[in-house]
Amino acid sequence: MKGLKIRVFKDGSTQPDTTLTIPIAVLRFAKKLMPKQVAGMLQDHGIDLDQIVELSQQEDVQGTIVEIERHRKKEKVIISVE
């Protein structure tokens, strides 16, 4: 099943601290469940969550669509369609 996967890495770890997977079929409704930290980080970087939802629902989109690194805080967020 195709889904939007959001991984949050902290302290330079190669293993995610948090992983959120949302099935594409319910994505428009489930975006309200996204952790505020992730939604805030996207907004801070000028990334529109609605556009990510639209993009992820296209049949030919797969793989990483956004990768955000906050070097000072040693955080990274990867959003992908898998």
MARSELUM-637460 format. One record per residue (C-alpha): residue number from 1; residue in one letter; x, y, z. Coordinates in pm, whole numbers, plus 50000, padded with zeros to 5 digits. Layout:
BEGIN
<site><num>NUM</num><residu>A</residu><x>X</x><y>Y</y><z>Z</z></site>
...
REM end
This chain:
BEGIN
<site><num>1</num><residu>M</residu><x>50000</x><y>50000</y><z>50000</z></site>
<site><num>2</num><residu>K</residu><x>50136</x><y>50341</y><z>49901</z></site>
<site><num>3</num><residu>G</residu><x>50184</x><y>50584</y><z>50188</z></site>
<site><num>4</num><residu>L</residu><x>50344</x><y>50910</y><z>50295</z></site>
<site><num>5</num><residu>K</residu><x>50628</x><y>50837</y><z>50538</z></site>
<site><num>6</num><residu>I</residu><x>50774</x><y>51104</y><z>50767</z></site>
<site><num>7</num><residu>R</residu><x>51091</x><y>51020</y><z>50957</z></site>
<site><num>8</num><residu>V</residu><x>51239</x><y>51245</y><z>51227</z></site>
<site><num>9</num><residu>F</residu><x>51605</x><y>51192</y><z>51317</z></site>
<site><num>10</num><residu>K</residu><x>51765</x><y>51353</y><z>51624</z></site>
<site><num>11</num><residu>D</residu><x>52119</x><y>51403</y><z>51750</z></site>
<site><num>12</num><residu>G</residu><x>52274</x><y>51293</y><z>51420</z></site>
<site><num>13</num><residu>S</residu><x>52138</x><y>50940</y><z>51457</z></site>
<site><num>14</num><residu>T</residu><x>52102</x><y>50717</y><z>51153</z></site>
<site><num>15</num><residu>Q</residu><x>51793</x><y>50559</y><z>51310</z></site>
<site><num>16</num><residu>P</residu><x>51472</x><y>50764</y><z>51317</z></site>
<site><num>17</num><residu>D</residu><x>51350</x><y>50890</y><z>51654</z></site>
<site><num>18</num><residu>T</residu><x>50995</x><y>50906</y><z>51518</z></site>
<site><num>19</num><residu>T</residu><x>50834</x><y>50755</y><z>51209</z></site>
<site><num>20</num><residu>L</residu><x>50485</x><y>50842</y><z>51090</z></site>
<site><num>21</num><residu>T</residu><x>50327</x><y>50651</y><z>50800</z></site>
<site><num>22</num><residu>I</residu><x>49998</x><y>50767</y><z>50651</z></site>
<site><num>23</num><residu>P</residu><x>49821</x><y>50566</y><z>50378</z></site>
<site><num>24</num><residu>I</residu><x>49767</x><y>50780</y><z>50067</z></site>
<site><num>25</num><residu>A</residu><x>49398</x><y>50688</y><z>50062</z></site>
<site><num>26</num><residu>V</residu><x>49336</x><y>50875</y><z>50389</z></site>
<site><num>27</num><residu>L</residu><x>49610</x><y>51136</y><z>50365</z></site>
<site><num>28</num><residu>R</residu><x>49389</x><y>51443</y><z>50324</z></site>
<site><num>29</num><residu>F</residu><x>49211</x><y>51359</y><z>50649</z></site>
<site><num>30</num><residu>A</residu><x>49511</x><y>51226</y><z>50840</z></site>
<site><num>31</num><residu>K</residu><x>49737</x><y>51529</y><z>50789</z></site>
<site><num>32</num><residu>K</residu><x>49578</x><y>51672</y><z>51102</z></site>
<site><num>33</num><residu>L</residu><x>49743</x><y>51384</y><z>51294</z></site>
<site><num>34</num><residu>M</residu><x>50093</x><y>51494</y><z>51196</z></site>
<site><num>35</num><residu>P</residu><x>50309</x><y>51589</y><z>51494</z></site>
<site><num>36</num><residu>K</residu><x>50316</x><y>51966</y><z>51550</z></site>
<site><num>37</num><residu>Q</residu><x>50696</x><y>51955</y><z>51551</z></site>
<site><num>38</num><residu>V</residu><x>50703</x><y>51822</y><z>51194</z></site>
<site><num>39</num><residu>A</residu><x>50431</x><y>52057</y><z>51069</z></site>
<site><num>40</num><residu>G</residu><x>50611</x><y>52351</y><z>51232</z></site>
<site><num>41</num><residu>M</residu><x>50944</x><y>52252</y><z>51078</z></site>
<site><num>42</num><residu>L</residu><x>50783</x><y>52236</y><z>50733</z></site>
<site><num>43</num><residu>Q</residu><x>50627</x><y>52580</y><z>50778</z></site>
<site><num>44</num><residu>D</residu><x>50958</x><y>52723</y><z>50904</z></site>
<site><num>45</num><residu>H</residu><x>51116</x><y>52614</y><z>50575</z></site>
<site><num>46</num><residu>G</residu><x>50834</x><y>52748</y><z>50357</z></site>
<site><num>47</num><residu>I</residu><x>50700</x><y>52405</y><z>50268</z></site>
<site><num>48</num><residu>D</residu><x>50325</x><y>52386</y><z>50212</z></site>
<site><num>49</num><residu>L</residu><x>50179</x><y>52067</y><z>50357</z></site>
<site><num>50</num><residu>D</residu><x>49882</x><y>52083</y><z>50119</z></site>
<site><num>51</num><residu>Q</residu><x>50121</x><y>52073</y><z>49823</z></site>
<site><num>52</num><residu>I</residu><x>50296</x><y>51768</y><z>49969</z></site>
<site><num>53</num><residu>V</residu><x>49957</x><y>51598</y><z>50003</z></site>
<site><num>54</num><residu>E</residu><x>49872</x><y>51680</y><z>49640</z></site>
<site><num>55</num><residu>L</residu><x>50209</x><y>51565</y><z>49512</z></site>
<site><num>56</num><residu>S</residu><x>50200</x><y>51238</y><z>49707</z></site>
<site><num>57</num><residu>Q</residu><x>49866</x><y>51144</y><z>49553</z></site>
<site><num>58</num><residu>Q</residu><x>50006</x><y>51146</y><z>49199</z></site>
<site><num>59</num><residu>E</residu><x>50057</x><y>50795</y><z>49063</z></site>
<site><num>60</num><residu>D</residu><x>50409</x><y>50850</y><z>48929</z></site>
<site><num>61</num><residu>V</residu><x>50555</x><y>51007</y><z>49247</z></site>
<site><num>62</num><residu>Q</residu><x>50765</x><y>50777</y><z>49465</z></site>
<site><num>63</num><residu>G</residu><x>51070</x><y>50818</y><z>49688</z></site>
<site><num>64</num><residu>T</residu><x>51195</x><y>51117</y><z>49888</z></site>
<site><num>65</num><residu>I</residu><x>51009</x><y>51440</y><z>49817</z></site>
<site><num>66</num><residu>V</residu><x>51148</x><y>51660</y><z>50098</z></site>
<site><num>67</num><residu>E</residu><x>51454</x><y>51637</y><z>50323</z></site>
<site><num>68</num><residu>I</residu><x>51512</x><y>51903</y><z>50588</z></site>
<site><num>69</num><residu>E</residu><x>51826</x><y>51923</y><z>50801</z></site>
<site><num>70</num><residu>R</residu><x>51857</x><y>52152</y><z>51101</z></site>
<site><num>71</num><residu>H</residu><x>52229</x><y>52131</y><z>51166</z></site>
<site><num>72</num><residu>R</residu><x>52239</x><y>52338</y><z>51484</z></site>
<site><num>73</num><residu>K</residu><x>51971</x><y>52125</y><z>51644</z></site>
<site><num>74</num><residu>K</residu><x>52110</x><y>51805</y><z>51490</z></site>
<site><num>75</num><residu>E</residu><x>51766</x><y>51718</y><z>51348</z></site>
<site><num>76</num><residu>K</residu><x>51661</x><y>51587</y><z>51012</z></site>
<site><num>77</num><residu>V</residu><x>51315</x><y>51519</y><z>50868</z></site>
<site><num>78</num><residu>I</residu><x>51265</x><y>51308</y><z>50556</z></site>
<site><num>79</num><residu>I</residu><x>50926</x><y>51294</y><z>50384</z></site>
<site><num>80</num><residu>S</residu><x>50884</x><y>51026</y><z>50122</z></site>
<site><num>81</num><residu>V</residu><x>50620</x><y>50835</y><z>49930</z></site>
<site><num>82</num><residu>E</residu><x>50668</x><y>50461</y><z>49954</z></site>
REM end
